[in-house]
């Protein structure tokens, strides 16, 4: 979905939302804004960058969501 499409849907939803929903959205946006546009702590951001570099260097493997679900099901016999 494009940014324009998302923006349009969000605007429509906000226009029709009740006060409770508006308060929750406002609080979420405030948290996002106050944390320098990130919901991660500085330590978490460093860890993400470190793991990304290891992945790009071929030193660690990543898994798709499908592979992850399969592994979880196998491990826990779900």
C-alpha positions in Angstrom: 0.0 0.0 0.0 1.3 3.4 -0.9 1.9 6.2 1.6 -0.9 8.2 -0.1 -3.3 5.3 0.3 -2.4 4.8 3.9 -2.8 8.5 4.6 -6.2 8.6 2.9 -7.4 5.6 4.9 -6.1 7.1 8.2 -7.7 10.4 7.5 -11.1 8.8 6.8 -10.8 6.7 9.9 -9.9 9.7 12.1 -12.8 11.7 10.7 -15.2 9.0 11.8 -13.5 7.9 15.1 -14.9 8.5 18.6 -13.1 10.4 21.3 -11.5 7.3 22.9 -9.9 6.3 19.6 -8.7 9.8 19.0 -7.1 10.0 22.4 -5.3 6.6 21.9 -4.0 7.7 18.4 -2.9 11.1 19.9 -1.0 9.4 22.7 0.7 6.9 20.3 1.8 9.8 18.1 3.1 11.7 21.1 5.2 8.7 22.2 6.6 8.3 18.7 7.4 12.0 18.4 9.1 12.2 21.8 11.3 9.3 21.1 13.0 10.9 18.2 10.8 9.1 15.7 11.5 5.7 17.2 9.8 3.4 19.6 13.1 1.6 20.3 15.6 2.7 22.9 19.1 3.7 21.9 20.4 0.3 23.0 17.7 -1.5 21.0 18.6 0.6 17.9 22.3 -0.3 18.3 21.4 -4.0 18.6 19.2 -3.9 15.4 22.0 -2.2 13.5 24.5 -4.8 14.8 22.4 -7.7 13.8 21.7 -6.1 10.4 25.4 -5.8 9.7 26.0 -9.4 10.7 23.1 -10.5 8.4 24.4 -8.5 5.5 27.9 -9.9 6.1 26.5 -13.5 5.9 27.4 -14.2 9.5 23.9 -14.9 10.7 20.8 -16.3 9.0 17.4 -14.8 9.0 14.1 -16.6 8.6 10.9 -15.7 6.7 7.7 -15.5 8.7 6.6 -18.8 7.0 9.8 -20.5 8.1 9.5 -19.2 11.6 6.0 -20.4 12.0 7.0 -23.8 10.7 9.9 -24.1 13.1 7.7 -23.0 16.1 5.1 -25.6 15.1 7.7 -28.3 14.8 9.3 -27.4 18.1 6.0 -27.2 20.1 4.1 -29.8 18.1 1.3 -27.3 17.4 
